[in-house]
Amino acid sequence: MSIKATVQSKTYELKQFLDLLARDFSIPLEKRLQLIIHAGALICAIVAVQPIPFADLFILTPIQVVMVVYLNRALGQPSKENEIQELVVYLIGVVGWGVLAQQVILGLYKTILPFLGGVTTIPLVYIATYGLGFAAKTVLEARIRDRTLTKEEIKRIAEEARKQVREESGLDFTPSGLRREWDKLQQRVAKMKEYEETIARLEQVLQQPVDTTLFVRDIVPQLMNIRTRFHESYPNVHVRDHVLFLISLHPEQIKIFEEQISQIQHDVKRSMMTTVNEQLTLFQLELKGVGMLYIYRVNDTYHVHSYEAEERGDEYEYLHQLLFQQHKMKHLKDKEIREMLELAVHEAKTEISIVSPWMGEKAVNDFLLRGFEQAMKRGVVIRILYGIGSSQKSDAKRKETEAIAEHLKKRFAQYYGTLFRLNPTNTHYKLLICDDRFYLEGSFNYLSFRGDYKGDSALGLRGEGATWSDNTELLLELRRRYFHF
């Protein structure tokens, strides 16, 4: 293959890689920029292994232009490629030996000292291109801030970058070593490629007339893949499933949404969130073309808990209905209900919400209290709504309930702050909600009955029941109605 064909081939390969990398918001912006520079320098070094004629001084420039184009894209600044090419040529003139001498020395080694060529020139080309890339990054960032760098500043920045990479890169500069490094980079963007294929499949399916069969067979699996991506990539930003799924029904919106979630995860000061209530750490985020997001913060974790779409057509309403009607229901009784409470306490990721008129020592035992504590250490919010009107018959129960409430406050409120929320009321209603996963509704007092002791009835066992459901839409309505404290 001729050197020209090699450069064209490697330029295309670099573009394919950088197309994915520049759009991968799961990688912090600064790390993405460093990887773009590293990839550009690596491809230049790989090309430099090939015999390059001395007269072809700027054979690597097209690759370096591609590197700077994608630096600019990652920074969110649209520019024409000819403008970037002018910038690269300008930088080559400024940084001196870093690039120009690279070409001259490269030609000397290839024509006069061919037996030293490959291994000797690889580090030179890599380091020089890395310095160029870092200088370009700094110039582009300065332009965003309406600042112009002097030539002396650019030279100093490029030299510092070259010095750092010489001392710290630890790269194996043999041809096989560079190929292994390139393969590692390719593996890094493989997940991004799969993710974009998921969005493309979802977009294609949504262009067809949607019925229940198509929804379950072809849409739900893609939604689950998107959910996995967000859970793995943004551990400090929990997006509730109903929010993520509704936005995902418009694939063109998911990239806009993910970019903001990435900023909250990696650099919250750059996000577009505005404060609604500073004391309660409530925020809102308006995204053009998407809608309004409502967010609250618990410690270092942000929770995207609701969403108002900018537009809702008939098709949107139909998909919304399909999304939230694919749910299960089952009946539980006595000890089964208690076991579901304990499961919620030990598996919850974001929030446990309980309405229990009464509280008793047998139910609020050490096992449950330790579970509450472990949940809050995971960042889970626990909300308890308790209390019922006084009567002579229930006075003893009321006193026990109040005593336990005081004990819970002393044990948890001081150490866990807003993670533990206890609110008195007057209700006979019983409810348990775990995250956005499920809820239970019935006659079972979650904090006064364990479901495993003898009652006073003639049948021996006290019978309590509850309906378990994963109907997300109703779950969210119950949470909105009862747990606004």
Secondary structure by P-SEA (a helix, b strand, c coil): ccaaaaaaaaaaaaaaaaaaaaacccccaaaaaaaaaaaaaaaaaaaacccccccccccaaaaaaaaaaaaaaaacccccaaaaaaaaaaaaaccccccaaaaaaaaaaaccccccccccaaaaaaaaaaaaaaaaaaaaaaaaacccccaaaaaaaaaaaaaaaaccccccccaaaaaaaaaaaaaaaaaaaaaaaaaaaaaaaaaccccaaaaacccaaaaaaaaaaaaaccccccccaaaaaaaaccccaaaaaaaaaaaaaccccccccccccccccccccccccccbbbbbbccccccccbbbbccccaaaaaaaaaaaaccccccccaaaaaaaaaaaaaccccbbbbbccccccccccaaaaaaaaaaaaabbbbbbbbcccccccaaaaaaaaaaaaaaaaaaccccccccbbbbbbbcccccccccccccccccccccccccccccccccccbbbbbbbbcaaaaaaaaaaacccc
